[in-house]
Amino acid sequence: MAFPWLREPWLRLVASADSGRLAHAYYLQHNVEAGSTEFIERLNQFLLCKQPGKSACGQCKSCLLYQSGNHPDTWTIDGAEVNRIGVDSVRELQQNVMQTANQSGLKVAVILQAEKMTEQAGNALLKVLEEPPADTHWLVSTKDAERLLPTLRSRMQWISIAYPASVQSDEQTVSAKTLLDSLRGNKEFPVIKDKEAALNWLDVSENLVLDWLLIHQKAAVSRLRYQQLADELQQLSGFDWVNIAQLSEWVAECRQLRQKFQGSTGINLPLLLGFAWSRWSNTLSG
């Protein structure tokens, strides 16, 4: 493994394979810069390999097919290539895995950035995982596991990877600080010029409220996305009228807005996000 933090989770999976205890579906934190895609690719080839050891042999027909990008028993949906992952894409993947393996071995389905799945797509995947076809493994990555359906997460096994500690970029933290000040009535709300900007602000909004929720739950500061705002969020946690239930509703509202935007080209996301901010601010003011 090129990244040292991938070694321990890899060895755990190899041990599971040796003892015949591999799960039919795994999910992990999507972090391309820290090697998540490499990890999935290595695991994909390992599962398809005819003579695996501590890794894929790299020499059998299956490995050669995989290395050439022509293995007929693996399929990938890459969320980086689309704005949303729709139900049709998941159903097509479902049809593929129901087929008999071309190479008489395992079949592997991969979904990258699964948080981009629409609710319908998530439910379609859930249906497959409830009755998984034989000799099939699912490998799923997500930037935010909390955006996946809880029932879907319960059907997969989490691969815990201790990525190097990271926080949001300075630019994102500045945006979160701006939004927090606006919600507190200290400045005007940001002007959202287009849908792309609205999506960025939606991400900032959800991450900020998630941090606020973690503060209420007395989580470690290291878990926060905007660690520099921890003190300010701690001060706000004393407001009785903004409690865990209220913050959970705001998180759900962000996710519903994202689902609506992904499912329809006619939604006015900047307007709806602005309405949400206004309601949150009114609640915050008591």
KASUL-V205357 format. One line per field, one symbol per residue. burial: # if it has 16 or more other ideal C-beta (glycine too) atoms within 10 Angstrom, else .. Layout:
burial->???
This chain:
burial->..#..#..##..##.......##########..####.##.########..#...#...#.##.##....#.###.#.#.....###.###.##..#...#.#.##############..##.###.##.....###########.##...##.##..#.#......#...##.######.##.....##.#.....##.################.......###..##.##..##....#...##..##.###.###.##......##.###.##..#...#..
